[in-house]
Amino acid sequence: MTRNFDVIIIGAGPSGIFCAYELKEKRPDLSILLLEKGRSIEDRNCPKRKTNVCVHCQPCSITTGFAGAGAFSDGKLSLSPDVGGNLPELIGYEQTRAAIKRSDDIYLRFGADKNVYGVDKEKEIRQIRKKAIRANLKLVECPIRHLGTEEGYKIYQRIQKALLDMGVEIQFRTMVKELVIKDNQVQGVVTQKGEEFYSDHVVSGVGREGAEWFSGLCEEYGIETMPGTVDVGVRVEVRDEVMQFLNENLYEAKLIYHTPTFDDKVRTFCTNPSGEVASEYYENNLAVVNGHAYKSAEFKTENTNFAILVSKNFTKPFRTPIEYGRKIAELSNMLCGGGILVQTFGDFKRGRRTTEERLNRVNLLPTLKDAVPGDLSLVFPHRIMVDIEEMIYALDKVTPGIASEETLLYGVEVKFYSNKVVVDRDFNTSVKGLKAMGDGAGVTRGLQQASANGLLVADSILEEI
């Protein structure tokens, strides 16, 4: 099969769907093809939610499909340009703010909660900031709009329907195998099914799950990239009471620390009050940990979870940051039979393995039921272990109880957005006609900036087409 389109978009994550939406909204006459390796949103069902056992669906419905990993995340939309990506570096701070406002308006149009956290608690936030300063932590203030896992799913259902009604052609379970490039000009794509689709405007909007795939294409076709940042760490779980003041006043406290021993940047990420820890599976059944939070009281737990991520930048000759993160995750998987490892902070700081018996002593009930007690010191390099421990002690000064013996650490959490494609302010790559956006290109690191990125790419295409 050979067909022609005005624009081809690879990946139906937030950047891809917002790009397609904006193109059709402004130019209904354009023919748009959206290719997605996963399933439509109504077909994205994870058996583990009912059975508590992963059956390794291919492709994984948690990380792939319409709306990407965002469909099953807790759905936090960061409304500040300071959080969620590198758009300010590419287009400027005020332009990023305006793009975020545009994407936020679309979320509201499709039913997002109008409530915004972190904007009306000035006195309480000052208290938190004061404690953070004393602990040498930087508090990044960021208003949050919380979709919730189950409500976010419904919002993306409405967006999918709107795209189809507008005439966007979406092909699910369709993996792009290769690009068609001639004389450094993109001409189309070829799928694993052997289908050929042609266009002078191709956009890669893959997410973290597709970062390694796109990195491979960049190497194959000589698309200019640079080593990105590796974010690797743990998911922390505590009782809600420990995080109550931060949760009630900020919902998500974004704190950055530069550790005293190695001066490494460590940050908190993706806080889920009354949420649950979850596992995600990438290609070759690679298990990494994440977290979710629901809007409905029916699904709430008594625990809060958040990530502690250590950011590492590498220099030449090292050029494979994604593979570095994957190797750490593979080692963790190997030690616990292909799943997620859990360790109490008490055992973590003593360098001993957590056992089932010691895990059952604590007041804290793990929300990831199939996590395997183990020893993270057999997984992480010493430097990362020290960074995580020092961050936990610093956080304990802001919200006492984080450094409790029974605090749970799940490993590992890795963010696969470290393939940084070199793009200009219109998101053009070094290949003419090929644009790159979203988490998989290393441009963004979250739902809202990825969505805004899609709108900006649509703007640049509309000026060219």
C-alpha positions in Angstrom: 0.0 0.0 0.0 1.3 3.5 -1.0 -0.5 6.6 0.1 0.2 10.4 0.3 -0.6 12.8 3.1 0.1 16.4 3.9 1.5 15.6 7.3 2.5 12.3 9.0 2.9 12.2 12.8 4.7 9.3 14.4 3.3 8.7 17.9 -0.1 9.4 19.4 1.1 10.7 22.7 0.3 14.2 24.0 2.6 16.0 21.5 1.3 14.0 18.6 -2.4 14.3 19.3 -2.2 18.0 20.1 -0.2 18.6 16.9 -2.9 16.8 14.9 -5.7 18.6 16.7 -4.2 22.1 16.0 -3.5 21.3 12.4 -7.1 20.1 11.7 -8.5 23.0 13.8 -6.7 25.6 11.7 -6.7 23.7 8.4 -9.5 21.2 8.1 -8.5 20.5 4.5 -5.2 19.0 5.4 -4.8 15.2 5.3 -3.2 14.0 8.6 -1.9 10.5 9.3 -1.2 9.6 12.9 0.7 6.4 13.4 0.7 4.6 16.8 2.4 1.3 17.8 -0.1 0.8 20.6 -3.9 0.4 20.9 -6.8 2.9 20.8 -7.6 4.3 24.1 -10.7 2.1 24.6 -8.6 -1.0 23.9 -5.9 -0.1 26.4 -6.7 -2.6 29.1 -4.0 -3.8 31.6 -4.9 -7.3 33.0 -2.7 -6.6 36.0 -5.2 -4.1 37.4 -7.5 -7.0 38.1 -5.2 -9.9 38.6 -2.2 -8.2 40.2 -0.1 -10.2 37.7 1.6 -8.8 34.7 1.1 -11.0 31.6 3.5 -9.0 29.5 1.1 -7.7 26.8 2.8 -6.8 23.6 2.9 -3.9 23.2 2.3 -2.8 26.8 -1.0 -1.0 27.2 0.4 1.1 30.1 3.2 2.7 28.1 1.9 2.7 24.6 -1.4 3.5 22.8 -3.4 6.7 22.3 -2.3 9.4 24.8 0.9 7.5 25.5 2.0 6.8 29.1 0.0 9.9 30.1 -3.3 8.0 29.7 -2.6 5.9 32.7 -0.4 8.4 34.7 -1.9 10.4 37.5 -2.3 13.2 35.0 -0.6 16.2 36.6 -0.4 19.2 34.3 2.4 21.6 35.3 1.4 25.1 34.5 4.8 26.7 34.9 7.5 26.9 32.1 10.0 26.1 34.8 8.8 22.5 35.0 8.5 19.7 32.4 11.0 20.3 29.7 13.3 22.5 27.7 10.9 24.6 25.7 12.1 27.9 27.4 15.6 27.2 26.2 14.4 26.8 22.6 11.7 29.4 22.2 11.9 31.7 25.3 10.1 31.8 28.6 7.1 34.0 27.8 6.5 32.1 24.5 6.5 28.8 26.5 4.1 30.3 29.0 1.7 31.3 26.2 2.0 27.8 24.6 1.2 26.1 28.0 -1.8 28.4 28.3 -3.1 27.3 24.9 -2.6 23.6 25.7 -4.2 24.0 29.1 -7.3 25.6 27.5 -7.7 22.6 25.3 -7.6 20.3 28.3 -10.2 22.4 30.0 -12.3 22.3 26.8 -12.3 18.5 27.0 -13.3 18.4 30.7 -10.2 18.9 32.9 -10.8 19.9 36.5 -10.8 23.7 36.8 -9.2 23.6 40.2 -5.5 24.5 40.3 -3.2 23.5 43.3 -0.4 25.7 44.6 -1.8 29.2 43.9 -3.8 30.2 47.0 -1.7 29.1 49.9 0.9 31.8 50.1 1.4 31.6 53.9 1.8 27.8 53.9 4.1 27.8 50.9 6.3 30.4 52.6 6.6 28.0 55.5 7.6 25.1 53.2 10.1 27.3 51.4 11.7 28.4 54.7 12.2 24.8 55.7 13.6 24.0 52.2 16.1 26.8 52.4 17.3 25.6 55.8 17.9 22.1 54.2 19.6 23.6 51.1 16.8 22.5 48.9 15.3 24.7 46.2 11.5 24.7 46.1 10.3 25.2 42.5 6.8 26.7 42.7 4.5 25.3 40.0 0.7 25.5 39.8 -0.7 22.0 39.2 -3.9 20.9 37.5 -4.6 17.3 38.5 -6.6 15.2 36.0 -6.4 12.0 37.9 -5.7 8.6 36.4 -9.4 7.7 35.7 -10.5 11.2 34.7 -7.5 11.7 32.4 -8.4 8.5 30.6 -11.9 10.0 29.9 -10.5 13.3 28.7 -8.2 11.5 26.2 -11.2 9.4 25.1 -13.0 12.6 24.1 -9.9 14.0 22.4 -9.5 10.7 20.4 -13.1 11.0 19.3 -12.7 14.6 18.3 -9.7 13.8 16.2 -11.5 11.0 14.3 -14.6 13.3 13.8 -12.3 16.0 12.4 -11.0 13.5 9.8 -7.6 12.7 11.3 -6.6 9.2 10.1 -5.3 7.2 13.1 -3.7 3.8 12.5 -3.1 1.8 15.7 -0.9 -1.2 16.2 1.3 0.3 13.4 5.0 0.5 14.1 7.2 2.6 11.9 10.1 0.6 10.6 12.1 3.2 8.7 12.1 6.7 7.3 12.3 7.5 3.6 15.0 10.1 3.1 16.5 11.2 -0.1 19.1 14.0 -0.5 18.7 14.8 3.2 14.9 15.5 2.6 12.3 13.3 4.4 9.8 11.8 2.0 7.8 9.5 4.1 7.8 6.3 6.3 7.7 2.6 5.9 5.8 0.5 8.5 6.7 -3.0 9.8 3.6 -4.2 7.8 5.4 -3.0 4.6 3.0 0.0 4.1 4.5 3.1 2.5 3.2 6.5 3.5 4.6 9.6 1.8 4.7 13.3 2.9 7.1 16.2 2.8 6.3 16.9 6.5 7.0 14.1 9.0 7.0 14.6 12.7 8.4 12.3 15.3 6.3 12.6 18.5 7.3 9.4 20.3 7.4 9.4 24.1 9.8 7.8 26.5 8.9 4.3 25.4 10.0 5.2 21.9 13.1 7.2 22.8 15.5 4.3 22.2 13.8 3.5 18.9 14.1 7.1 17.7 17.7 7.2 18.9 18.5 4.2 16.7 16.9 6.0 13.7 18.9 9.1 14.4 22.1 7.0 14.3 21.0 5.2 11.1 20.1 8.3 9.2 22.7 10.7 10.6 20.2 12.9 12.3 22.1 15.2 14.6 21.8 14.4 18.4 23.7 15.1 21.6 24.1 13.1 24.8 21.2 14.0 27.1 20.7 13.7 30.8 20.1 10.3 32.5 17.5 10.4 35.3 17.7 7.3 37.4 16.5 6.7 41.0 13.8 5.2 43.2 10.1 5.6 43.9 9.6 6.5 47.6 6.5 5.5 49.5 5.4 6.8 52.9 2.1 7.2 54.8 0.0 10.1 53.8 0.4 11.6 57.3 4.1 12.2 56.6 3.4 14.3 53.5 0.1 15.8 54.6 1.2 19.5 54.8 3.0 19.4 51.5 0.2 17.5 49.8 -2.6 19.8 51.1 -0.8 23.0 50.1 1.2 22.2 47.0 -0.2 18.8 45.9 3.2 18.2 44.3 6.3 19.7 46.0 9.1 20.0 43.4 12.4 20.1 45.3 15.9 20.2 43.9 19.0 19.4 45.8 22.8 19.4 45.1 24.3 16.7 47.2 27.1 17.6 49.6 29.4 14.7 48.7 29.3 14.7 44.9 27.4 17.9 44.1 25.0 15.9 41.9 21.6 17.3 41.1 18.8 15.3 42.7 15.1 16.2 42.4 11.7 15.0 43.5 9.3 14.1 40.7 5.7 13.0 40.2 4.1 13.0 43.7 1.0 11.0 44.1 -1.0 11.7 47.3 -3.1 8.7 48.4 -1.8 7.0 45.3 -0.3 3.7 44.4 3.1 2.6 43.1 2.9 0.9 39.7 5.2 -1.1 37.4 5.6 -0.3 33.7 7.0 -2.5 31.0 9.1 -1.4 28.0 10.5 -3.4 25.1 11.9 -6.8 26.0 9.8 -6.8 29.2 12.0 -4.2 30.9 10.2 -3.4 34.2 10.6 0.1 35.7 8.6 1.7 38.6 6.2 4.6 38.4 3.3 6.0 40.4 -0.4 6.9 40.0 -3.1 8.9 41.8 -6.8 8.8 41.3 -9.4 11.6 41.7 -12.1 9.2 43.0 -12.1 8.4 46.7 -13.0 4.8 45.7 -9.4 4.2 44.5 -7.4 6.3 47.1 -4.9 4.6 49.4 -3.3 5.7 52.7 0.1 6.2 51.1 1.9 8.9 49.1 4.6 8.1 46.6 7.1 10.2 44.7 10.3 9.7 42.7 13.8 10.7 43.8 15.8 11.1 40.5 19.5 11.6 40.2 20.4 13.5 37.1 23.7 12.6 35.4 25.2 14.3 32.4 27.9 12.6 30.3 30.5 13.9 28.0 32.3 12.4 24.9 33.0 9.7 24.0 29.9 8.4 25.9 26.9 8.6 23.6 24.4 6.1 24.9 22.6 7.5 28.0 19.4 5.6 27.3 21.4 2.3 27.3 23.0 3.3 30.6 19.6 3.7 32.3 18.4 0.5 30.7 21.3 -1.5 32.1 20.6 -0.4 35.6 17.0 -1.4 35.2 17.9 -4.7 33.7 20.2 -5.5 36.7 17.3 -4.7 39.1 15.0 -7.0 37.0 17.6 -9.8 37.1 17.8 -9.7 40.9 14.1 -10.0 41.5 12.8 -12.2 38.7 11.8 -9.6 36.2 9.8 -7.3 38.4 10.3 -4.4 40.8 12.6 -4.5 43.9 11.5 -2.9 47.2 13.7 -2.0 50.2 13.0 -0.2 53.5 15.1 2.9 54.1 16.4 1.3 57.3 17.9 -1.6 55.3 19.0 0.7 52.5 21.2 2.9 54.8 22.6 -0.3 56.5 23.4 -1.9 53.2 21.4 -5.1 53.9 18.7 -6.9 52.0 15.1 -6.4 53.0 13.4 -9.6 53.8 9.7 -10.6 53.7 9.8 -10.9 57.5 11.2 -7.3 58.0 8.9 -5.9 55.4 5.9 -7.3 57.3 6.9 -5.6 60.5 6.3 -2.0 59.3 3.2 0.1 59.6 3.4 0.9 55.9 1.6 -1.5 53.5 3.2 -1.5 50.0 0.8 -0.6 47.3 2.8 -2.5 44.7 1.8 -5.9 45.8 4.2 -8.0 43.7 7.3 -6.0 44.5 10.2 -8.2 45.6 12.1 -7.4 48.8 15.8 -6.9 48.0 18.9 -4.8 48.2 19.3 -1.7 46.0 23.1 -1.5 46.7 23.5 -4.5 44.3 21.8 -2.4 41.6 23.0 1.2 41.9 26.5 2.6 41.7 27.8 3.8 45.0 27.6 7.4 43.9 23.8 7.2 43.2 23.2 5.4 46.5 24.9 8.2 48.4 22.9 10.8 46.4 19.6 9.2 47.2 20.4 8.8 51.0 21.6 12.4 51.3 18.4 13.6 49.5 16.2 11.6 51.9 17.8 13.2 54.9 17.4 16.7 53.4 13.7 16.0 52.6 13.3 14.9 56.2 14.0 18.4 57.4 11.1 19.7 55.3 8.6 17.0 56.0 9.8 14.9 59.0 9.2 11.2 58.7 10.7 10.7 55.2 13.8 9.3 56.7 11.9 6.8 58.8 13.2 3.2 59.0 10.0 2.0 57.4 10.0 4.3 54.3 9.9 2.1 51.2 12.2 2.6 48.2 11.2 0.9 45.0 13.7 0.4 42.2 14.4 1.4 39.7 12.8 4.5 38.2 14.4 5.5 34.9 13.2 8.3 32.6 13.9 7.3 29.0 14.1 10.8 27.4 17.8 11.2 27.3 18.1 11.0 23.5 18.4 14.7 22.8 17.7 15.5 19.2 19.3 18.8 18.0 16.4 21.0 16.8 15.9 24.7 16.0 13.2 26.9 17.4 10.8 25.5 14.8 11.7 21.9 15.9 13.4 21.1 12.6 16.0 18.4 12.8 19.1 18.2 10.6 17.0 16.4 8.0 14.8 18.7 5.9 11.0 18.2 6.5 11.6 16.1 9.6 10.6 17.7 13.0 11.0 16.2 16.4 9.0 16.9 19.6 8.0 15.5 23.0 9.8 13.4 25.6 11.3 10.9 23.2 13.2 13.7 21.5 14.5 15.1 24.7 12.5 18.3 24.2 10.0 17.8 27.0 9.6 15.9 30.3 5.9 15.9 31.0 2.3 16.1 29.8 1.8 19.8 29.6 5.0 20.8 27.9 4.6 17.8 25.5 1.1 19.0 24.6 2.3 22.6 24.2 5.1 21.3 22.0 2.6 19.7 19.7 0.8 23.0 19.2 4.1 24.8 18.5 5.1 22.2 15.9 1.7 22.5 14.2 2.2 26.3 14.1 5.5 25.9 12.3 4.1 23.4 9.8 1.2 25.7 9.0 3.7 28.4 8.1 5.4 26.1 5.7 2.6 24.2 4.1 
